[in-house]
């Protein structure tokens, strides 16, 4: 059975990938655990919504000189990143915008009959279908007081594509990134990640401090 203690261990990107594959193999052999995973019960929600996307992102962003520690709690980040000298160098907040109602129905079908529903999109339609959920998530994240050490990563569950050959989908992605760039986030960086390996930086648009707040911060420094 998967526990939070199993998750909350510092791992390199390679080790984190191995851990996820280990959990997957164990769950496939245990119907009760597989059903809990499909329903996202207990630690499986965090595992699927935060740890799996974190692992996919880490394979692109970090070498095995770094370790990632998933963190459970109410802090405004999901994982801390440490370098080879065990210094915390970054914090990662994972956001996976999704159609919760559609996914809940699909999970019920998967439990009832063993397979879910197929989805077919034209060029860019999958990104546009996800867009309202991305922007709703962005509006919530804009209210959170992240620090400059935090990278906010929007993970998009869409079909991967080649930017050089799929111009309609690239144009749709560019439009979405531009929309996100109009939102004021306090995080140090904001990125869009399309697994397995597409990362786009969102243009910085931080909240403007009042003169009094800026002066107070300057005095503290």
Beta strands, then each sheet from edge to edge (+ up, - down):
strand 1: 67-70
strand 2: 79-82
strand 3: 88-95
strand 4: 150-155
strand 5: 189-194
strand 6: 198-201
sheet 1: 1+ 2- 3+ 4+ 5+ 6-
end
